Amino acid sequence: MPQSIKLSTDQMRLMSLFQNVTKATARDCVEDEKQDKIIFVVQEGKMGLAIGKGGSNIKSLKNIIKRNVELIEYFDDPIKFLKNILNPKFVNEVKLDTKPDGSSQAIIIVDHGKKGLVVGRAGCNAEKARLFAKKYFNISSVLINSPPMTQLEM
């Protein structure tokens, strides 16, 4: 069962500002200090509204808060949600397993040459996927794997 989301006063203020600028509802807001950006989780189907024509809403929001902004579209299905966080065009498959201790784990399969793009610089995308998988679906670990290269691919 997903944990209840607790928001700080600053996060609620940012979500309210997000809603005023974009006219879309944010489900969650996370401050990524390492990359100096704010990540908003947008309700399913509201991504276009949040971005705005030609990215106008996001540009306005960036100018107001003076930080980079990233949007993630929420899905009730953990597989779709994880694919969406890590870029669906690079993710081949997402498997959900239950470990012997009862905890859940997501295994994400990507092409060998795309693993770096999916994991992100210094593992930032993988870290983001772990954070949201735990927060929304109580998935304790996220592994990003690529099948071994065959002789033909080398």
Steps between C-alpha positions, in 0.01 A plus 500: 500500500641843414612720783307817568683796353608761752576843360690786660370855492750582224384203292135600540592856396683368191207274408257790533723715280527212250120473486456877457754517214412177315130448590595133557494324835825375645475183703839540666803725504859397580799729529814347348780690671779315314376614160341823624158422357141449606323182385122519473289187465205586276166319495456247219391663174593854610857512368416706190308754707788523748764555230294755307521597135865491394602442863372843603370392842826331597705800382283734707529276806881480462522879482286543811675247724849549349565125489472225242170316488435137408160340449407135545158369403344280767346161419321263742685211335855478646637352177370790288612751763857365519526482120384860484757621758787330317394584141265242344684489166813358667331255738430157350326341797420552868457196724364515852618230741443426863820408683503217760488758781168629361631827358434600139760560234481641148737371234530727200640349180667736251717455192870475576586825319221697671574409863706814561220722370244324718713506818595864444805702598622386843194272517255790536221336295538170684488685833185685391334170395588344838361798692165504318466119488538489879281804561202394284515121475716390796751340261817471705754465219532584133761317291591613149643214295595442141528154348859389431625582152518209257797435270308653208449832685868538595 
